[in-house]
Amino acid sequence: MPQLTLFVSPGTCARVPTIALEEIGVPFKTELLRVMLNQQNAPEFLAINPKGKVPTLLIDGAPLTENVAILTWLHHAYPSAGLLPAVDDPLAVSRQVADIAFFSSTVHPTVTRIAMPIKFIDDSALSFDIVRPKGVEAMHTIMRMIEDRLNPWWYGDTWSIVDGYLFWVWWRITGVGFPAEDYPNLRAHAERSMDRPAIQRAMAREAEHVEILKAEGNYRAPR
Ligand SMILES: N[C@@H](CCC(=O)N[C@@H](CS)C(=O)NCC(=O)O)C(=O)O
């Protein structure tokens, strides 16, 4: 069994592979990166992941980056965990990769426009007045599509890690004011997700990290 260490930071997309690992039930360690201290760009971490991003998964000491790669590797390494529905036709496999890639390459960048608008313009007021509303507009288009698709999970009756990805996105955007009222299926999805013991364990790991950061004075609440 490989030794697994996941670099994380609370509230980030590293929650998604944390959920995946908790669903698998395999032993793993998490390493907290302090974004407030820019530890993701410290030379020690850049030597592991030159992109300076979480999540980064060490598999017997060797790094694997990018949610698409980490989640699909975990699915293939631990197929009985059911991170994705079992399929063997190459086209069906590629469609599952497309679903995860949609979250990482379309939905996540839209989350960033809403959650971290200051990354796009060096003017805090303008970032909240212009960048965030344009991100919210783009996110409504995405969420209307997802609202119509959920039944009750992304793949119907079967929970998958795509739902774990959606759980993080919804938590992140509603946490900074994205209006939830028009999306009953998404609200129910978030509540149903929180009933899953693996998600509760992933959230508990994050809460421990938040407490560490608060005690150090290195915590910044989302706004
Ligand atoms: N394409 C990457 C994106 C990873 C990413 O953007 N991670 C963010 C947290 S959600 C991060 O590490 N941000 C730190 C920074 O940009 O300095 C993936 O899907 O894994």
The ligand as an SDF file (V2000), in Angstrom:
LIG
                    3D

 20 19  0  0  0  0  0  0  0  0999 V2000
   -5.6140   23.2310  -11.8010 N   0  0  0  0  0  0  0  0  0  0  0  0
   -5.3760   23.0150  -10.3960 C   0  0  0  0  0  0  0  0  0  0  0  0
   -5.7560   24.2740   -9.6420 C   0  0  0  0  0  0  0  0  0  0  0  0
   -5.2510   24.2450   -8.2260 C   0  0  0  0  0  0  0  0  0  0  0  0
   -5.4740   25.5820   -7.5360 C   0  0  0  0  0  0  0  0  0  0  0  0
   -5.7200   26.6170   -8.1770 O   0  0  0  0  0  0  0  0  0  0  0  0
   -5.3580   25.5720   -6.2200 N   0  0  0  0  0  0  0  0  0  0  0  0
   -5.4950   26.7930   -5.4480 C   0  0  0  0  0  0  0  0  0  0  0  0
   -6.4000   26.5790   -4.2440 C   0  0  0  0  0  0  0  0  0  0  0  0
   -8.0850   26.2490   -4.7100 S   0  0  0  0  0  0  0  0  0  0  0  0
   -4.1330   27.2200   -4.9230 C   0  0  0  0  0  0  0  0  0  0  0  0
   -3.2880   26.4020   -4.6360 O   0  0  0  0  0  0  0  0  0  0  0  0
   -3.9400   28.5210   -4.7960 N   0  0  0  0  0  0  0  0  0  0  0  0
   -2.7380   29.0780   -4.2630 C   0  0  0  0  0  0  0  0  0  0  0  0
   -2.1690   30.1430   -5.1480 C   0  0  0  0  0  0  0  0  0  0  0  0
   -2.6650   30.3090   -6.2660 O   0  0  0  0  0  0  0  0  0  0  0  0
   -1.2320   30.8050   -4.7100 O   0  0  0  0  0  0  0  0  0  0  0  0
   -6.1890   21.8050   -9.9010 C   0  0  0  0  0  0  0  0  0  0  0  0
   -7.3160   21.6180  -10.4050 O   0  0  0  0  0  0  0  0  0  0  0  0
   -5.7040   21.0420   -9.0470 O   0  0  0  0  0  0  0  0  0  0  0  0
  1  2  1  0
  2  3  1  0
  2 18  1  0
  3  4  1  0
  4  5  1  0
  5  6  2  0
  5  7  1  0
  7  8  1  0
  8  9  1  0
  8 11  1  0
  9 10  1  0
 11 12  2  0
 11 13  1  0
 13 14  1  0
 14 15  1  0
 15 16  2  0
 15 17  1  0
 18 19  2  0
 18 20  1  0
M  END
$$$$
